[in-house]
Amino acid sequence: MSKKEKINVITLGCSKNTVDSERLMNQIKLNNFKLTEDPGDAGTVIINTCGFIEAAKQESINTILNAVALKEEGKIGKVIVAGCLSERYKDDLEKEISGVDAYFGTENYEGILKKLGGELKYNLLGERVVTTPAHTAYLKISEGCDHPCSFCAIPLMRGTHKSKSIESLIEETKFLAKNGAKEIIIIAQDTTDYGKDIYGRPSLSILLKKLSEVDGVEWLRLMYAYPSHFPDEVINIIAYNPKICNYVDIPLQHISDNVLKSMRRGVTAKRTRELLLNLRERIPDITLRTTFIVGYPNETEKDFNELCEFVKEIKFDRIGVFTFSVEENTSSFILGDPVSEKEKQRRKNILMEIQKEISMENNKSFLGKKLKVLVEGIEGDFYVARSYRDAPDVDGEILIPADEGKNALGKFHTIEVFDYNEYDLFGRFVNSEK
């Protein structure tokens, strides 16, 4: 096959973008084009961009400029830009960056394929070229978001909330499991809203039950659960269904009522604490992950101190901290960006130092305990694995001294924890499970 017929897809941003690229890549293969991982070996480079915050936008722009430079040097033939940044800033990009052959928004598979000279195979949209390790795959259950969060541009790029049908998600999960996926990670802009638009009520618990019945699926992991309306029945199914990890990612963003109100989060500090207490009471070994934004325009020192005390009080298993990024056409844009970047970074560092101590304390509690883990790879003298407590890329890992006699990769094993540090555990194999 000539270089002209080879296509390279570059994915930037979050796991939702990963799924979009995987669907597109499968459609490219179905149209008898060849995928290549090397942009320099491609006739066409497709960049699936992110436009969420300033740092992500800059990374996307730099990637586009690098691809255009390769085109000008004659190393590639076409540059196609798609995804969130293109959805949001297409007109500006066309004016500012020459050399791009076409711009498309999010999930415009048909337009991209027509540009390539192919056609969309509608009946095979649930199939994907999985780019994560074969044993782990993301399942995007809905697109868009109906929440009015003041800082967030996602509705501008992804539109309103649109759920995929239970039947289509079951078929997609069967496809993933057939191709080796043992862990399915549930993602969306807001997973707890799933189904309300097509079934008249949130239906996440029903979906989780159906997915847990798919042969080959051993773990289901829930990400991006919105805190203001966490369904009670979802707590029940996590607690009692052994295939659903006792793990929930709930992006809280803040705890100060002053900041939450301005952020338009639809929840109070009191209700947030009630939800977290409810989760821990009914699922005693649950792992709670969250994210916070510091440096929001009306976040005072008092608000920030309240956030620090809250993190100390709750002792989350995992947290991520982002500094506020002012975004055009969001409702917080009129507030400006009065907190300096230096001060934002100071607050972020303080919060992460608090969490480092909490994480060390949490990890110490696992000394001598046995955990079921999924082995992902080898780094140096260690197998790298994850337990139910660990989502890929964002959480900790379990490091296991490599044993050449074991064929451990991509399989479940039981390990016993013998050491720890701030974020990772160290374990030894007890026995192989699957």
Secondary structure, DSSP 8 states (H G I E B T S, - for coil): --GGGEEEEEE-SSHHHHHHHHHHHHHHHHTT-EE-S-GGG-SEEEEEE--SSHHHHHHHHHHHHHHHHHHHTTS-SEEEEEEHHHHHHHHHHHHH--S--EE--TT-HHHHHHHHT----GGGTT-----S-TTEEEEE-EE------TT--HHHHH-S-EE--HHHHHHHHHHHHHTT--EEEEE-S-GGGTTHHHHSS--HHHHHHHHHTSTT--EEEE----GGG--HHHHHHHHH-TTEEEEEE---B---HHHHHHHT-S--HHHHHHHHHHHHHHSTT-EEEEEEEE--TT--HHHHHHHHHHHHHH--SEEEEEE----TTSGGGGG---S-HHHHHHHHHHHHHHHHHHHHHHHHTTTT-EEEEEEEEEETTEEEEE-TT--TTTS--EEEE--TT---TTSEEEEEEEEE-SS-EEEEEEEE--
